[in-house]
Amino acid sequence: MALHRIDPRGLPADPFLTTVRRRHPDVDIVLLPPPPAAAPSLSSDPSARAGDEPVAAAHVRSAGAAVDAAAESLRGWIPEADLDLAWRPGGVAGTVQRSVVARAVRPDGAELLDRLRTALRGAGWETHGRATALIARARPLTLVGSVVPSTGQLLVRITG
């Protein structure tokens, strides 16, 4: 890549660069081109979009299978819940994450969360929260649950 001097007036109209240039005319400002965009994947397999490395794909499939199994277990805890299983964008660019969301109206929602907290803790999960909220983690899964006691609205999300 060859470097070329440009006229300072040709700098982008960026307030930061303008201020730096005005305050420090002796400083050379180097602007690099943006990285090339990755070609979009046409694959329907979400693990293929998580990266080309076989390890990354295997991790996505493993976490996805764990979420699917947790969804079936969740159906046993909240049989009347509407379950929404989906692949969602992950926390890092170019990654995906499997998740399930269970929604239900239960007058005993707070008690259910407490029983769920006790069961998860007994199974080795790290749990936090209070009577109306629950956060639990057991790699690769994270469970977040909440209930509105006045209405019985219960929401449980498991991601992996």
Secondary structure, 3 states (H helix, E strand, C coil): CCCCCCCHHHCCCCHHHHHHHHHCCCCCCCCCCCCCCCCCCCCCCHHHHCCCCHHHHHHHHHHHHHHHHHHHHHHHHCCCCEEEEEEEECCCCCCEEEEEEEEEECCCHHHHHHHHHHHHHHCCCEEEEECCEEEEEECCEEEEEEEECCCCEEEEEEEC
